[in-house]
Amino acid sequence: MKSLAITLLVATALVAIQSGCERHPASETIPGYSEKMSKKEAQAAQQATHSEPTDPKAPTYFPPKN
């Protein structure tokens, strides 16, 4: 009886896991998604080539050693 209950529990869990929806990529299901992402990737690539300005008077986090 105990093994039958465990078997039924495992079988029910497997059925519940396998009955999920099929996943589709957003580029196929959302109109205009691939164009929007390509613009974002181009902007990110452009920003990656530029260096950020640094502050010559940056705050000191630790006091000088004596």
Secondary structure, 3 states (H helix, E strand, C coil): CHHHHHHHHHHHHHHHHHCCCCCCCHHHHCCCHHHHHHHHHHHHHHHHCCCCCCCCCCCCCCCCCC
